[in-house]
Amino acid sequence: MTGFGCYRAAGPTSLGPTTAEAEERVRRFGPNSLSDESREGMLADFARQFKSPLVLVFGALQHYHREMDTRKEATRMSLARSPH
């Protein structure tokens, strides 16, 4: 069932899962809390995000996008200054 399908099934007046459903989710997925790893500190949590190569790819794409915007703006400014 899709996310929207779940919403439709639950109905707009639903206040969330029942106690039994919540207990089943805790049993199945664990408590909704930070793991012991987070006790190492915020800097360690931040650094841990870079273990994923996807984060590095997105960072490189963001840098490339900013660089291209800077170059486009510099080109526009130089064309605007040059006499036609």
Backbone as numpy.savetxt, mean C-alpha at the origin, in Angstrom:
# Nx Ny Nz CAx CAy CAz Cx Cy Cz
-16.82 -15.72 -3.64 -17.67 -14.55 -3.64 -16.78 -13.31 -3.64
-17.10 -12.33 -4.46 -16.31 -11.11 -4.53 -16.58 -10.25 -3.32
-15.77 -9.21 -3.17 -15.96 -8.29 -2.05 -17.33 -7.65 -2.07
-17.76 -7.22 -3.26 -19.08 -6.59 -3.35 -20.18 -7.61 -3.06
-19.97 -8.85 -3.52 -20.94 -9.91 -3.24 -21.08 -10.15 -1.75
-19.96 -10.10 -1.03 -20.00 -10.27 0.43 -20.82 -9.15 1.06
-20.62 -7.94 0.57 -21.36 -6.80 1.11 -22.85 -6.98 0.88
-23.21 -7.41 -0.32 -24.61 -7.63 -0.63 -25.20 -8.73 0.25
-24.44 -9.81 0.45 -24.92 -10.93 1.26 -25.11 -10.50 2.70
-24.20 -9.69 3.21 -24.28 -9.25 4.60 -25.39 -8.23 4.78
-25.62 -7.44 3.77 -26.64 -6.41 3.86 -26.09 -5.15 4.48
-26.67 -4.02 4.18 -26.15 -2.73 4.66 -26.30 -2.52 6.16
-27.13 -3.31 6.84 -27.32 -3.10 8.28 -26.44 -4.02 9.12
-25.60 -4.82 8.48 -24.74 -5.73 9.22 -23.72 -4.94 10.03
-23.49 -5.37 11.26 -22.53 -4.68 12.12 -21.20 -5.43 12.19
-20.99 -6.38 11.31 -19.75 -7.14 11.32 -20.02 -8.61 11.55
-18.96 -9.38 11.71 -19.15 -10.82 11.90 -19.76 -11.12 13.27
-20.39 -12.25 13.33 -20.92 -12.69 14.62 -19.75 -13.10 15.52
-20.04 -13.30 16.78 -19.00 -13.72 17.71 -18.39 -15.04 17.27
-19.21 -15.96 16.80 -18.71 -17.25 16.35 -17.81 -17.09 15.13
-18.21 -16.22 14.20 -17.39 -15.98 13.01 -16.06 -15.33 13.40
-16.11 -14.38 14.31 -14.89 -13.71 14.75 -13.95 -14.70 15.43
-14.48 -15.56 16.27 -13.64 -16.56 16.95 -13.02 -17.52 15.94
-13.79 -17.88 14.92 -13.27 -18.77 13.86 -12.13 -18.08 13.10
-12.29 -16.80 12.83 -11.23 -16.07 12.12 -9.97 -15.95 12.96
-10.13 -15.70 14.25 -8.96 -15.63 15.14 -8.27 -16.98 15.18
-9.05 -18.06 15.26 -8.47 -19.41 15.27 -7.74 -19.69 13.96
-8.35 -19.27 12.85 -7.79 -19.59 11.53 -6.61 -18.70 11.15
-6.73 -17.38 11.40 -5.72 -16.43 10.93 -4.85 -15.84 12.03
-5.25 -16.01 13.27 -4.50 -15.43 14.37 -5.08 -14.09 14.77
-4.62 -13.55 15.88 -5.16 -12.28 16.37 -4.75 -11.12 15.46
-5.55 -10.08 15.47 -5.28 -8.89 14.69 -4.38 -7.97 15.51
-3.10 -8.34 15.57 -2.14 -7.57 16.35 -0.78 -7.62 15.66
0.07 -6.71 16.06 1.42 -6.70 15.52 2.20 -7.90 16.05
3.07 -8.41 15.22 3.87 -9.56 15.63 5.00 -9.11 16.56
5.71 -10.07 17.11 6.84 -9.77 17.97 7.95 -9.05 17.21
7.99 -9.23 15.88 9.01 -8.56 15.07 8.93 -7.06 15.23
7.73 -6.53 15.41 7.56 -5.09 15.50 8.19 -4.50 16.75
8.50 -5.32 17.72 9.13 -4.83 18.95 10.57 -4.42 18.73
11.11 -4.73 17.55 12.48 -4.33 17.24 12.59 -2.84 16.98
11.49 -2.19 16.73 11.50 -0.76 16.51 10.97 -0.38 15.15
10.61 0.88 15.04 10.03 1.37 13.80 11.04 1.33 12.65
12.28 1.64 12.92 13.30 1.64 11.87 13.49 0.23 11.29
13.48 -0.76 12.16 13.60 -2.15 11.69 12.38 -2.54 10.87
11.18 -2.11 11.29 9.97 -2.39 10.52 10.06 -1.74 9.15
10.53 -0.50 9.10 10.67 0.22 7.84 11.67 -0.49 6.93
12.81 -0.86 7.46 13.85 -1.53 6.66 13.36 -2.88 6.14
12.54 -3.56 6.93 12.03 -4.88 6.53 11.16 -4.79 5.28
10.55 -3.63 5.04 9.71 -3.47 3.85 10.51 -3.63 2.57
11.80 -3.36 2.62 12.63 -3.39 1.41 13.14 -4.80 1.10
12.70 -5.80 1.85 13.05 -7.18 1.51 12.34 -7.59 0.22
11.20 -6.99 -0.05 10.43 -7.31 -1.24 11.01 -6.59 -2.45
11.33 -7.31 -3.51 11.84 -6.65 -4.71 10.80 -5.72 -5.34
9.53 -5.97 -5.10 8.49 -5.12 -5.67 8.59 -3.70 -5.13
8.93 -3.55 -3.86 9.09 -2.22 -3.28 10.23 -1.49 -3.99
11.30 -2.19 -4.27 12.43 -1.57 -4.97 12.05 -1.19 -6.40
11.27 -2.02 -7.07 10.83 -1.70 -8.43 9.97 -0.45 -8.41
9.01 -0.38 -7.48 8.17 0.81 -7.39 8.98 2.06 -7.06
9.97 1.93 -6.20 10.84 3.06 -5.88 11.61 3.53 -7.10
12.13 2.59 -7.89 12.86 2.95 -9.10 11.94 3.62 -10.11
10.72 3.11 -10.25 9.76 3.73 -11.17 9.39 5.14 -10.73
9.24 5.32 -9.44 8.92 6.65 -8.94 10.07 7.62 -9.22
11.29 7.18 -8.99 12.45 8.02 -9.27 12.51 8.37 -10.76
12.30 7.37 -11.62 12.32 7.59 -13.07 11.24 8.59 -13.46
10.04 8.43 -12.92 8.93 9.33 -13.24 9.26 10.77 -12.83
9.80 10.95 -11.65 10.17 12.30 -11.19 11.26 12.90 -12.07
12.22 12.08 -12.46 13.31 12.56 -13.31 12.77 13.00 -14.67
11.87 12.22 -15.23 11.28 12.58 -16.53 10.46 13.86 -16.42
9.71 14.03 -15.33 8.95 15.26 -15.13 9.88 16.46 -15.04
10.99 16.29 -14.32 11.96 17.38 -14.19 12.53 17.75 -15.56
12.87 16.76 -16.35 13.43 17.03 -17.68 12.41 17.67 -18.60
11.16 17.22 -18.54 10.11 17.83 -19.37 9.92 19.29 -18.99
9.90 19.57 -17.70 9.72 20.95 -17.23 10.90 21.82 -17.66
12.11 21.28 -17.57 13.29 22.04 -17.99 13.22 22.33 -19.49
12.77 21.38 -20.28 12.63 21.58 -21.72 11.57 22.63 -22.01
10.45 22.57 -21.33 9.39 23.57 -21.51 9.89 24.96 -21.18
10.63 25.07 -20.08 11.13 26.39 -19.67 12.14 26.93 -20.69
13.00 26.07 -21.17 14.00 26.55 -22.14 13.34 26.91 -23.46
12.31 26.20 -23.88 11.59 26.55 -25.10 10.80 27.84 -24.93
10.28 28.07 -23.73 9.52 29.29 -23.48 10.43 30.51 -23.49
11.68 30.36 -23.10 12.62 31.48 -23.07 13.22 31.78 -24.42
13.33 30.77 -25.27 13.98 30.99 -26.56 13.05 31.77 -27.51
13.63 32.71 -28.26 12.79 33.47 -29.21 12.37 32.57 -30.37
11.15 32.76 -30.83 10.63 31.93 -31.93 10.70 32.70 -33.22
